[in-house]
Amino acid sequence: MLDRILTVTAALALVFAVFSVRIQRAPLSGPMLALLAGIAFGPEVLGVLDLPTVVEGHRELHEFSRLLLAVSVMAIALRYPFRDVRSRVKPVTVLLAAAMLGMALITTALSAAVLGVGLGAAALLGAALCPTDPVLASSVVTGEPAEKAITARTRQVLSLESGANDGLALPLVLAAVAIAGTLSGTDALLESLWQVLGAVVFGAVAGVLGGRALRSAEEHRTVQSGPLLVYTLLLALLVLGAAGLMRLDGVLAVFVSGLAFNATSSVSERADEDKNDEAVNRFLVLPLFVVLGAMIPWREWGELGWWRCVLLVLGVLLLRRLPVLLALKRPLSLSWRDTLFMGWFGPIGVSALFYLTMEAHRLGADPVVLAAGTLVIAASTVVHGVTTAPGLSLYARAGERGGEAAR
C-alpha cells in the first residue's frame, strides 16, 4: 500500500511542480487537487488506495498531521523578518484571544443545532474546527499573485494567526474533552497550563540555542551549505519530538522555536531557511490530502443526512469566521476589503484534522464527530481552493478602486 501511496503522491507532486505557476493563477490548489486524487484512487472509485476510513485509521492520520503542522508553522515563523512579526503582535493577539473563542462557540452552536448532537459532541467539533489552518492559509498568502495583490500587513497577520492558533487551540480542545468525557475541569486547566506554558518556554530556549549554534558554526566555518538548508526542518523535528516526550504542545513549541530562531538569526539565514521550508511545506501537504481523500467516511457522511451536510457546511463556512471578523474590524484596524478577505479566508484543514484525531485518541472514535469534521475539512479544502484566485483578483480590484496597494 505504501508503494501505491508514493506512486500517486509523487506523480501528483511532479505535475504540481511542472505547472505550479499556472495552478497558482487558476481556481485550484495543491491540497484540493490532492484531495480529489485521493478520492479518485480511493476504495469508492478506482480502488487503488484501499485504505480504512478516518473512523478506523485516525491514529495514523494524527501523527501524519502532527508532522505536517510542525513543518508548516516553522515555515510561517521564518516567513517574515522578526521586526515585522513584532509589529503584528496586537492584531494577532486579538484574533487569538477573541476570534478563536468566538469561532469555537459559533461552530459548537451550529453543530448542536444542525446535527442534533449533545453538548459534548458539539463542543468537540467547535474546538477542533476553530483554528485557521496554516497549510491551506499558506496557499492564499504566498506566491507571486498573493504578494502582488494582498497588503503585507494582511498577509502577515493571517499567516501568524494560523501559525499560533494551531497550538493555542489546545486549551479549547481539552475543555471540550472535559465536557464530553471524564476529564475534570481542573485537570483540563492544569494540563493546558503545562502544555502551553511549557511549550512557550521550551520552544523559546530551543530556538535561541539553535540560532546561536548555527551562527557560531558559520563563524567557525564548520557547517556546509547542504546541512544549512535543512537546519530549521531538523530543528522543527527535534523540538516536536522532545515536546512530545515532555507531554507539551509540540506544534506550539515548534512555532515559538521558529520565532526565536528568526529573532537570533541573520536576514540571509532566515531567507535561505524560509525558501527551503516553504518548498517542503508546499509539497509535503500533498500526501496527507491524498490519504485523507482515500479515507473519507462515505457511509458515515450518508448517515448524517444530505440536508444536514449542506446546512453544516454552509453554516460553518459562512458563519464561523466572517461575523467575528466583522465585529472585530475596528479593534483589528482593518479596512472593509481586508475584513472581508480575512473573514472568508480562514480555511479549515490539517489543524482541524489534528485535533479531531486527538479527540478520537482520547475519547474513542465518535463516527458522527469524525464524519462531520472531515466533511467540513473537505468542503473547506475545495471551496477555499476554488475561490483563492478569484478572491485575490477581487481584493486587488477593490484596492485599485480605493487607491490602495499591496505594501
C-alpha positions as CSV (number, residue, x, y, z in Angstrom):
1,M,0.0,0.0,0.0
2,L,2.9,2.4,0.8
3,D,4.2,1.9,-2.8
4,R,0.8,2.9,-4.2
5,I,0.5,5.9,-2.0
6,L,4.1,7.0,-3.0
7,T,3.3,6.5,-6.7
8,V,0.1,8.5,-6.7
9,T,1.5,11.3,-4.5
10,A,4.8,11.6,-6.4
11,A,3.1,11.7,-9.7
12,L,0.8,14.4,-8.5
13,A,3.7,16.4,-7.0
14,L,5.6,16.3,-10.3
15,V,2.6,17.6,-12.1
16,F,2.1,20.3,-9.5
17,A,5.8,21.3,-9.7
18,V,5.8,21.5,-13.5
19,F,2.6,23.5,-13.7
20,S,2.9,25.4,-10.3
21,V,2.7,28.9,-11.8
22,R,-0.5,28.0,-13.8
23,I,-2.1,26.2,-10.9
24,Q,-1.5,29.3,-8.6
25,R,-3.3,31.5,-11.1
26,A,-6.2,29.1,-11.7
27,P,-9.0,28.3,-9.3
28,L,-7.0,25.3,-8.0
29,S,-4.8,24.5,-5.1
30,G,-2.4,21.7,-4.3
31,P,-4.4,20.4,-1.3
32,M,-7.6,20.4,-3.3
33,L,-6.0,18.5,-6.2
34,A,-4.5,16.0,-3.7
35,L,-7.9,15.5,-2.0
36,L,-9.6,14.9,-5.3
37,A,-6.8,12.5,-6.4
38,G,-7.3,10.6,-3.1
39,I,-11.0,10.3,-3.8
40,A,-10.4,9.1,-7.3
41,F,-7.8,6.5,-6.4
42,G,-9.6,5.6,-3.1
43,P,-11.7,2.5,-2.5
44,E,-15.0,4.0,-3.6
45,V,-13.8,4.8,-7.2
46,L,-10.7,3.1,-8.7
47,G,-9.7,1.1,-5.6
48,V,-6.0,1.7,-6.0
49,L,-5.7,3.0,-2.4
50,D,-7.7,0.6,-0.4
51,L,-7.4,2.4,3.0
52,P,-9.6,2.3,6.1
53,T,-11.8,5.2,6.8
54,V,-10.9,8.1,9.1
55,V,-13.0,6.5,11.8
56,E,-10.8,3.3,11.7
57,G,-7.4,4.9,10.9
58,H,-7.5,8.1,12.9
59,R,-4.2,7.3,14.9
60,E,-2.1,7.3,11.7
61,L,-3.7,10.5,10.4
62,H,-3.0,12.1,13.8
63,E,0.8,11.5,13.6
64,F,0.9,12.5,9.9
65,S,-0.9,15.8,10.5
66,R,1.3,16.5,13.5
67,L,4.4,16.2,11.4
68,L,3.0,18.4,8.7
69,L,1.8,21.1,11.1
70,A,5.3,21.2,12.6
71,V,6.9,21.9,9.2
72,S,4.2,24.4,8.3
73,V,4.3,26.5,11.5
74,M,8.1,26.6,11.3
75,A,7.9,27.9,7.8
76,I,5.4,30.6,9.0
77,A,7.7,31.6,11.8
78,L,10.5,32.2,9.3
79,R,8.4,33.8,6.6
80,Y,8.8,37.4,7.6
81,P,11.6,39.5,9.3
82,F,11.2,39.4,13.0
83,R,10.7,43.2,13.2
84,D,7.6,42.7,11.1
85,V,6.4,39.9,13.3
86,R,6.8,42.1,16.4
87,S,4.8,44.8,14.8
88,R,1.8,42.5,14.3
89,V,1.5,41.3,17.9
90,K,-1.6,43.4,18.7
91,P,-3.9,42.2,15.8
92,V,-2.7,38.6,16.2
93,T,-3.4,38.7,19.9
94,V,-6.9,40.0,19.3
95,L,-7.5,37.2,16.8
96,L,-6.2,34.6,19.2
97,A,-8.0,35.8,22.3
98,A,-11.3,36.8,20.9
99,A,-11.8,35.5,17.4
100,M,-10.7,31.9,18.1
101,L,-13.1,31.7,21.1
102,G,-15.9,33.2,19.0
103,M,-15.3,30.8,16.2
104,A,-15.3,27.8,18.6
105,L,-18.6,28.9,20.2
106,I,-20.3,29.6,16.9
107,T,-19.3,26.2,15.4
108,T,-20.4,24.5,18.6
109,A,-23.8,26.1,18.4
110,L,-24.1,25.3,14.6
111,S,-23.1,21.6,15.2
112,A,-25.7,21.2,18.0
113,A,-28.5,22.9,16.0
114,V,-27.8,21.2,12.7
115,L,-26.7,17.7,13.7
116,G,-28.9,17.4,16.8
117,V,-26.0,16.1,18.9
118,G,-25.4,16.8,22.6
119,L,-23.2,19.5,24.1
120,G,-20.1,17.2,24.3
121,A,-20.0,16.2,20.6
122,A,-20.8,19.8,19.5
123,A,-18.0,21.1,21.7
124,L,-15.6,18.6,20.2
125,L,-16.5,19.9,16.8
126,G,-16.4,23.5,17.8
127,A,-13.0,23.3,19.3
128,A,-11.4,21.2,16.6
129,L,-12.7,23.3,13.7
130,C,-12.0,26.7,15.1
131,P,-8.3,27.2,14.2
132,T,-7.3,28.8,10.9
133,D,-5.3,26.2,9.1
134,P,-1.6,27.2,8.3
135,V,-1.3,24.8,5.4
136,L,-4.3,25.9,3.5
137,A,-3.8,29.6,4.5
138,S,-0.3,29.4,3.0
139,S,-1.9,28.7,-0.4
140,V,-3.7,32.0,0.0
141,V,-0.9,34.3,1.2
142,T,2.2,33.0,-0.5
143,G,3.3,33.1,-4.1
144,E,3.6,35.9,-6.7
145,P,-0.2,36.5,-7.2
146,A,-0.8,36.9,-3.4
147,E,2.3,39.1,-2.9
148,K,1.2,41.4,-5.7
149,A,-2.4,41.7,-4.6
150,I,-2.6,41.5,-0.8
151,T,-1.1,44.1,1.6
152,A,1.9,42.9,3.6
153,R,0.0,43.6,6.9
154,T,-2.9,41.4,5.9
155,R,-0.6,38.6,4.7
156,Q,1.5,38.7,7.8
157,V,-1.5,38.8,10.3
158,L,-3.3,35.9,8.6
159,S,-0.1,33.8,8.5
160,L,0.9,34.5,12.1
161,E,-2.6,33.9,13.3
162,S,-2.7,30.5,11.5
163,G,0.7,29.6,12.9
164,A,-0.1,30.5,16.5
165,N,-3.6,29.3,16.9
166,D,-2.8,25.7,15.9
167,G,-1.1,25.3,19.3
168,L,-3.2,27.7,21.3
169,A,-6.4,25.9,20.3
170,L,-5.3,23.1,22.6
171,P,-7.0,24.6,25.8
172,L,-10.3,24.8,23.9
173,V,-9.9,21.2,22.8
174,L,-9.1,20.0,26.3
175,A,-12.1,21.9,27.6
176,A,-14.3,20.1,25.0
177,V,-12.7,16.8,26.0
178,A,-13.6,17.6,29.6
179,I,-17.2,18.3,28.6
180,A,-17.5,15.2,26.5
181,G,-15.5,12.7,28.6
182,T,-14.2,12.0,32.1
183,L,-11.5,14.7,32.3
184,S,-12.3,17.1,35.1
185,G,-12.3,20.9,34.6
186,T,-9.3,21.2,37.0
187,D,-7.3,18.6,35.2
188,A,-8.1,20.2,31.8
189,L,-6.9,23.6,33.1
190,L,-3.7,22.2,34.7
191,E,-2.9,20.2,31.5
192,S,-3.5,23.3,29.4
193,L,-1.2,25.4,31.5
194,W,1.6,22.8,31.5
195,Q,1.3,22.1,27.7
196,V,1.0,25.7,26.6
197,L,3.4,27.5,29.0
198,G,5.9,24.6,28.9
199,A,5.8,24.8,25.1
200,V,6.4,28.5,25.0
201,V,9.4,28.2,27.4
202,F,10.9,25.2,25.8
203,G,10.4,26.4,22.2
204,A,12.0,29.8,23.0
205,V,15.0,28.2,24.6
206,A,15.4,25.7,21.7
207,G,15.1,28.4,19.1
208,V,17.6,30.7,20.7
209,L,20.1,27.9,21.2
210,G,19.5,26.7,17.7
211,G,20.1,30.1,16.2
212,R,23.2,30.7,18.2
213,A,24.6,27.3,17.4
214,L,24.1,28.0,13.7
215,R,25.7,31.4,13.9
216,S,28.7,30.0,15.7
217,A,29.1,27.2,13.2
218,E,29.0,29.7,10.3
219,E,31.6,31.9,12.0
220,H,33.9,29.0,12.5
221,R,33.0,27.6,9.1
222,T,32.1,24.2,10.4
223,V,28.8,23.9,8.6
224,Q,28.3,23.1,4.9
225,S,25.7,24.5,2.6
226,G,23.7,21.3,2.4
227,P,23.0,20.9,6.1
228,L,22.4,24.6,6.4
229,L,19.4,24.4,4.0
230,V,17.6,21.8,6.1
231,Y,18.7,23.2,9.5
232,T,15.3,24.6,10.6
233,L,13.5,21.5,9.3
234,L,15.7,19.4,11.6
235,L,15.2,21.9,14.4
236,A,11.4,21.6,14.0
237,L,11.5,17.8,14.2
238,L,13.8,17.9,17.2
239,V,11.5,20.3,19.1
240,L,8.4,18.3,18.1
241,G,9.9,15.1,19.3
242,A,11.2,16.5,22.6
243,A,8.0,18.3,23.3
244,G,6.1,15.0,22.8
245,L,8.4,13.3,25.3
246,M,7.7,16.0,27.8
247,R,3.9,16.0,27.0
248,L,4.0,19.6,25.8
249,D,2.1,21.2,23.0
250,G,4.5,20.2,20.2
251,V,3.1,22.3,17.4
252,L,3.1,25.5,19.6
253,A,6.7,24.7,20.7
254,V,7.8,24.4,17.1
255,F,6.2,27.8,16.2
256,V,7.8,29.5,19.2
257,S,11.2,28.0,18.4
258,G,10.9,29.3,14.8
259,L,10.2,32.8,16.1
260,A,13.1,32.6,18.5
261,F,15.4,31.3,15.7
262,N,14.1,34.1,13.5
263,A,15.0,36.7,16.1
264,T,18.5,35.4,16.6
265,S,19.5,34.7,13.0
266,S,20.7,37.0,10.3
267,V,18.5,38.1,7.4
268,S,20.3,35.9,4.9
269,E,20.0,32.8,7.2
270,R,16.3,33.5,7.6
271,A,15.8,33.9,3.9
272,D,17.6,30.7,2.9
273,E,15.7,28.6,5.5
274,D,12.5,30.3,4.6
275,K,12.8,29.3,1.0
276,N,13.6,25.7,1.9
277,D,10.8,25.3,4.4
278,E,8.3,26.9,2.0
279,A,9.2,24.3,-0.6
280,V,8.9,21.4,1.8
281,N,5.6,22.8,3.1
282,R,4.2,23.2,-0.4
283,F,4.8,19.6,-1.4
284,L,4.7,17.7,1.9
285,V,1.0,18.6,2.2
286,L,0.1,16.5,-0.9
287,P,0.5,13.0,0.7
288,L,-1.7,13.9,3.6
289,F,-4.6,15.1,1.5
290,V,-4.3,12.2,-0.9
291,V,-4.6,9.8,2.1
292,L,-7.4,11.9,3.5
293,G,-9.3,11.7,0.2
294,A,-8.9,7.9,0.2
295,M,-10.0,7.6,3.9
296,I,-13.2,9.7,3.6
297,P,-16.0,8.0,5.6
298,W,-18.7,8.0,2.9
299,R,-21.1,5.8,4.8
300,E,-20.9,8.0,7.9
301,W,-21.4,11.1,5.7
302,G,-24.5,9.5,4.3
303,E,-25.9,8.7,7.7
304,L,-25.7,12.4,8.6
305,G,-28.3,13.1,6.0
306,W,-27.7,15.2,2.9
307,W,-29.6,18.3,4.2
308,R,-27.7,18.2,7.4
309,C,-24.4,18.0,5.5
310,V,-25.4,21.0,3.3
311,L,-26.6,23.1,6.3
312,L,-23.5,22.3,8.3
313,V,-21.0,23.1,5.6
314,L,-22.8,26.4,4.6
315,G,-23.2,27.4,8.2
316,V,-19.6,26.8,9.2
317,L,-18.1,28.3,6.1
318,L,-20.3,31.4,6.2
319,L,-20.9,32.0,9.9
320,R,-17.9,30.5,11.8
321,R,-15.5,33.4,11.0
322,L,-16.9,36.2,8.9
323,P,-19.3,37.6,11.5
324,V,-16.5,37.5,14.1
325,L,-14.1,39.4,11.9
326,L,-16.8,42.0,11.1
327,A,-17.3,42.5,14.8
328,L,-13.5,42.9,15.3
329,K,-13.0,45.2,12.4
330,R,-12.2,48.3,14.5
331,P,-10.0,46.6,17.1
332,L,-8.0,45.0,14.3
333,S,-7.8,48.3,12.4
334,L,-8.9,46.6,9.1
335,S,-10.4,48.1,6.0
336,W,-13.6,46.7,4.6
337,R,-11.7,44.7,1.9
338,D,-9.2,43.3,4.4
339,T,-12.0,42.4,6.9
340,L,-14.0,40.5,4.2
341,F,-10.9,38.9,2.8
342,M,-9.7,37.6,6.2
343,G,-13.2,36.8,7.2
344,W,-13.6,34.5,4.2
345,F,-10.1,33.0,4.0
346,G,-9.8,31.3,7.4
347,P,-9.7,27.8,6.0
348,I,-10.2,24.6,7.9
349,G,-7.8,21.8,7.2
350,V,-4.8,20.0,8.7
351,S,-5.1,21.6,12.2
352,A,-8.7,20.5,12.4
353,L,-7.8,17.0,11.4
354,F,-5.1,17.0,14.0
355,Y,-7.5,17.9,16.8
356,L,-10.3,15.7,15.6
357,T,-8.0,12.7,15.7
358,M,-6.5,13.8,19.0
359,E,-10.1,13.8,20.4
360,A,-10.7,10.4,18.9
361,H,-7.5,9.1,20.5
362,R,-8.5,10.4,24.0
363,L,-12.2,9.5,23.9
364,G,-12.5,6.8,21.3
365,A,-13.7,7.4,17.7
366,D,-17.1,9.1,17.5
367,P,-18.4,8.4,14.0
368,V,-20.6,11.5,14.0
369,V,-17.9,13.8,15.1
370,L,-15.3,12.4,12.7
371,A,-17.8,12.3,9.8
372,A,-19.0,15.9,10.4
373,G,-15.5,17.2,11.0
374,T,-13.9,15.6,7.9
375,L,-16.9,16.8,5.8
376,V,-16.2,20.4,6.8
377,I,-12.5,19.9,6.1
378,A,-13.1,18.5,2.7
379,A,-15.6,21.3,1.8
380,S,-13.2,24.0,3.1
381,T,-10.3,22.5,1.1
382,V,-12.3,22.5,-2.1
383,V,-14.2,25.8,-1.6
384,H,-11.2,27.9,-0.5
385,G,-9.1,26.3,-3.2
386,V,-11.6,27.3,-5.9
387,T,-12.1,30.8,-4.5
388,T,-8.4,31.7,-3.9
389,A,-7.6,33.0,-7.4
390,P,-10.9,34.9,-7.8
391,G,-10.6,36.2,-4.2
392,L,-7.1,37.6,-4.9
393,S,-8.4,39.3,-8.1
394,L,-11.4,40.9,-6.3
395,Y,-9.1,42.0,-3.5
396,A,-6.8,43.7,-6.0
397,R,-9.6,45.4,-7.8
398,A,-11.0,46.7,-4.6
399,G,-7.6,48.1,-3.7
400,E,-7.3,49.8,-7.1
401,R,-10.7,51.5,-6.7
402,G,-9.7,52.6,-3.2
403,G,-6.3,53.7,-4.2
404,E,-4.6,51.1,-2.0
405,A,-1.5,49.0,-3.0
406,A,-0.1,45.7,-1.7
407,R,2.5,47.1,0.7
